[in-house]
């Protein structure tokens, strides 16, 4: 099936689902193709040396989240254990959740059926990102009494990278509430007799936190972190990122990359309320090559058609008009 996949043509609906092409977007998020800058590499190494969390800020789309996947890949570890912070997140959610309602229902059913609920308290616990990482640092015999059935195949202790994404989404109390746990790599479970689970010294988790700086983080928390702000790349570095990320997906990338970057920076320098990010640039380039297959440089050969592709770059209704003007001016240069 060729592009476009969705049209205004009136025709009989297909009797079988239409086979759409596989998404090409996942190719640009491969951890082996991530390109950190020197400052970021230094910050990671300092965090590893001190055993402290690494807090990353920067514009959305600059690669904060992807750094965790690249670090795990480079260190030969499993993909990161990710905690997606929400406005309702509490400190306990980072470590585990306890299904109290499920246990209550099981007890009521057992009572009605005059049977016995053989499940233990631990079977109603689900370990979340940082809690799971701390548990997994220990040999199974040490933590066997605190493992639900989901851990039945757990055999060897391991170190994990933990990603707490967009920590600034949570309440201001959230970072303060995890100070001791993050500093000492331990947490308590009141539902299991207030047991404390401690990370093994030689396999403490590697903690990466990201923030979009929507609100400030407490100073007490910042003191316990290594910090780095990922800068928006200049044109030379952005070209390196694109070439590394998309070389396998785009043939003869140099034939139109200079024009694409020039147009991208024109949009960046315009009065758009939401500036396009690096990630959005990568998506736009992939869309261009898929829509204009076999065309060496669609930006030059079909400038009037480029507006069809800008939805990955322009995400606000009022920005659409500004972008259209920028496109028209650029095409006349």
C-alpha positions in Angstrom: 0.0 0.0 0.0 1.4 3.4 -1.0 1.0 6.9 0.5 -1.6 8.4 1.2 -3.2 5.7 3.2 -6.3 7.8 4.2 -8.1 9.7 1.5 -11.5 11.3 0.7 -12.3 8.7 -2.0 -15.8 7.3 -1.8 -15.6 3.5 -2.2 -16.8 0.3 -0.7 -15.3 -0.4 2.7 -12.8 -3.3 2.6 -14.0 -6.7 3.8 -10.6 -7.3 5.5 -8.5 -4.8 7.6 -6.1 -2.8 5.4 -2.5 -3.7 5.8 -0.7 -0.5 6.9 3.1 -0.2 6.6 5.1 -0.8 9.8 6.0 2.4 11.7 9.4 3.8 10.9 9.5 6.0 14.0 11.0 3.3 16.3 14.1 3.3 14.2 15.1 6.8 15.4 14.9 5.8 19.1 17.4 2.9 19.0 19.7 3.3 22.1 22.9 2.5 20.1 22.3 5.6 17.9 22.0 8.1 20.8 24.6 10.9 20.6 25.4 12.6 24.0 27.3 15.8 24.2 30.6 16.1 26.2 28.9 17.9 29.1 26.3 15.2 29.4 28.9 12.4 29.4 30.8 14.2 32.1 27.7 14.6 34.2 26.9 10.9 33.8 30.3 9.9 34.9 30.3 12.1 38.0 26.9 10.7 39.0 28.2 7.1 38.6 31.3 8.0 40.6 29.3 9.6 43.5 26.5 7.1 43.3 24.0 10.0 43.1 20.9 10.5 41.0 21.4 12.4 37.7 18.8 15.1 37.2 18.3 16.2 33.6 16.5 19.3 32.3 16.3 20.7 28.8 13.6 21.5 26.2 11.2 18.6 25.4 12.6 16.4 22.7 16.3 17.0 23.5 16.9 13.4 24.5 16.5 13.4 28.3 14.5 10.2 28.4 16.6 8.5 25.7 19.8 9.0 27.8 18.6 6.4 30.3 18.2 3.8 27.5 21.6 4.6 26.0 23.3 4.4 29.3 21.7 1.0 30.1 22.7 -0.2 26.6 26.3 1.0 26.9 26.7 -0.6 30.4 25.3 -3.9 29.2 22.2 -3.7 31.5 18.6 -4.5 30.8 16.4 -1.6 29.5 15.6 0.9 32.2 12.8 0.4 34.7 10.7 3.4 34.0 8.3 5.4 36.3 6.1 7.9 34.5 5.4 10.6 37.1 1.8 11.8 37.2 0.2 14.7 39.2 -1.3 12.2 41.5 1.9 10.2 42.1 3.0 9.6 45.7 6.3 8.6 47.1 5.1 5.0 47.7 4.1 4.6 44.1 7.7 4.8 43.1 8.5 1.7 45.1 5.4 -0.5 45.2 1.6 -0.6 45.1 -0.6 -2.7 47.4 -3.9 -4.0 46.2 -5.8 -3.6 49.5 -9.2 -3.7 47.6 -8.2 -6.9 45.9 -7.3 -8.5 49.2 -10.6 -7.4 50.7 -12.6 -8.8 47.8 -10.7 -12.2 48.0 -11.4 -12.4 51.8 -15.1 -11.7 51.2 -15.4 -14.3 48.4 -13.6 -16.9 50.6 -16.0 -16.1 53.4 -19.0 -16.5 51.2 -17.7 -19.8 49.8 -16.5 -21.0 53.1 -13.0 -21.5 51.8 -9.6 -20.1 52.7 -7.7 -17.4 50.8 -4.3 -19.0 50.5 -2.7 -15.9 49.0 -0.2 -14.1 51.3 0.1 -10.3 51.8 3.1 -10.2 49.5 1.0 -11.6 46.6 -1.0 -8.4 46.6 2.1 -6.3 46.2 3.4 -5.0 42.8 6.9 -3.6 42.8 7.3 -0.5 40.8 10.5 0.9 39.1 12.7 1.9 42.0 11.4 -0.7 44.4 11.9 -3.4 41.9 15.4 -2.2 41.2 16.3 -2.3 44.9 14.8 -5.7 45.4 16.7 -7.1 42.3 20.1 -6.1 43.8 19.7 -8.8 46.5 20.3 -12.6 46.1 17.0 -14.4 46.0 17.4 -16.1 49.5 17.6 -12.7 51.2 14.4 -11.3 49.8 12.4 -14.5 49.0 9.8 -13.8 51.8 9.0 -10.5 50.1 8.7 -11.7 46.5 5.2 -12.2 44.8 4.8 -15.0 42.3 5.8 -12.7 39.5 9.4 -13.1 40.7 9.4 -16.9 40.6 12.1 -17.0 37.9 14.3 -14.5 39.6 17.7 -16.2 40.1 20.6 -13.7 40.1 21.0 -10.2 41.6 21.4 -7.4 39.1 22.0 -3.7 38.8 19.3 -1.6 37.0 19.0 1.8 35.5 15.9 3.5 36.8 14.2 6.3 34.9 11.9 8.7 36.8 10.4 10.7 34.0 9.1 14.2 34.4 9.4 14.3 38.2 8.2 17.9 38.2 4.7 16.7 37.3 4.2 15.4 40.9 3.4 17.5 43.9 6.2 19.5 45.5 6.1 17.0 48.4 7.0 14.0 46.1 10.8 14.7 45.8 11.1 15.6 49.5 9.2 12.4 50.5 11.8 10.2 48.8 15.0 11.9 50.1 16.0 9.2 52.6 15.0 6.3 50.3 17.1 7.8 47.4 20.1 8.6 49.6 20.1 5.3 51.4 18.7 3.1 48.6 16.1 1.4 50.9 12.3 1.5 51.5 9.8 0.1 54.0 6.7 -1.9 53.4 4.2 -1.4 56.2 1.9 -4.1 54.8 4.6 -6.7 55.3 5.3 -5.9 59.0 7.2 -2.7 58.2 10.0 -4.6 56.7 12.9 -2.6 55.2 14.5 -3.7 51.9 18.0 -2.4 51.3 19.9 -2.4 48.0 23.1 -4.4 48.0 26.2 -2.0 48.1 27.8 -3.4 44.9 24.6 -3.2 42.8 22.9 0.0 43.8 20.5 1.3 41.1 21.6 4.0 38.6 18.9 6.7 38.9 18.1 9.1 36.1 15.5 11.8 36.7 14.1 14.1 34.0 12.3 17.4 34.5 10.7 19.9 32.0 11.2 22.6 34.6 7.5 23.3 34.8 7.9 24.0 38.5 11.0 24.2 40.8 12.3 21.2 42.7 13.1 21.5 46.4 16.6 22.6 47.3 17.0 19.7 49.7 16.4 17.3 46.9 18.7 19.1 44.4 21.6 18.9 46.9 21.4 15.1 46.5 21.5 15.1 42.7 24.1 15.6 40.0 22.5 18.1 37.6 22.8 18.8 33.8 20.8 20.9 31.4 20.9 19.4 27.9 21.3 22.4 25.5 19.4 22.7 22.3 22.0 21.6 19.6 23.5 24.1 17.2 23.2 23.4 13.5 26.5 21.5 13.2 25.7 19.2 16.1 22.0 18.8 15.0 23.3 17.6 11.7 25.5 15.0 13.4 22.5 13.8 15.4 20.3 13.5 12.4 22.9 11.7 10.3 23.5 9.1 13.1 19.9 8.6 13.9 18.5 8.4 10.3 21.4 7.3 8.1 19.9 3.8 7.9 16.4 5.0 7.1 17.2 7.8 4.6 19.3 7.2 1.5 21.7 9.9 0.4 20.8 12.0 3.4 23.2 14.8 2.5 21.2 15.7 -0.6 18.5 17.4 1.3 19.6 17.6 4.9 21.1 21.1 4.6 17.9 22.5 3.2 15.8 20.7 5.8 17.9 22.1 8.6 17.8 25.6 7.1 14.0 25.5 7.0 13.9 24.0 10.5 15.9 26.8 12.0 13.8 29.4 10.1 10.8 27.9 12.0 12.9 27.9 15.3 13.7 31.6 14.8 10.1 32.6 14.0 7.4 33.6 16.4 6.0 30.2 17.0 4.6 29.7 20.5 5.9 26.2 20.6 9.3 25.7 19.0 9.9 22.4 17.3 12.3 20.0 19.0 15.0 17.7 17.9 12.7 14.7 18.2 10.1 16.4 16.1 12.7 17.3 13.4 13.6 13.6 13.2 9.9 12.7 12.8 9.5 15.3 10.1 12.4 14.1 8.0 11.1 10.5 8.2 7.7 11.7 7.0 9.3 13.6 4.1 11.2 10.6 2.9 8.2 8.3 3.1 5.8 10.7 1.4 8.3 11.6 -1.4 9.8 8.2 -2.0 12.4 8.3 -4.8 12.7 12.1 -4.8 16.3 13.3 -4.0 15.3 16.6 -2.5 11.6 17.2 -2.1 12.2 20.5 -0.4 13.6 21.8 -3.7 11.7 19.8 -6.2 8.2 20.1 -4.6 8.4 23.2 -2.3 4.7 23.8 -2.6 3.9 20.3 -1.2 6.1 20.7 1.9 3.2 22.2 3.9 1.6 18.7 3.7 4.3 17.4 6.0 4.7 20.1 8.7 2.3 18.6 11.3 5.2 16.9 13.1 6.8 20.3 13.6 3.8 22.7 14.2 1.6 21.7 17.1 -0.6 24.8 17.8 -3.4 26.2 15.6 -2.1 29.8 15.8 1.4 28.6 14.8 0.1 27.1 11.6 -0.4 30.5 10.0 3.1 31.6 11.0 4.6 28.4 9.7 2.8 28.8 6.4 4.3 32.3 5.9 7.8 31.0 6.8 7.4 28.2 4.3 6.3 30.6 1.5 9.2 32.9 2.2 11.7 30.1 2.3 10.5 28.6 -0.9 11.2 31.9 -2.7 14.8 32.1 -1.5 
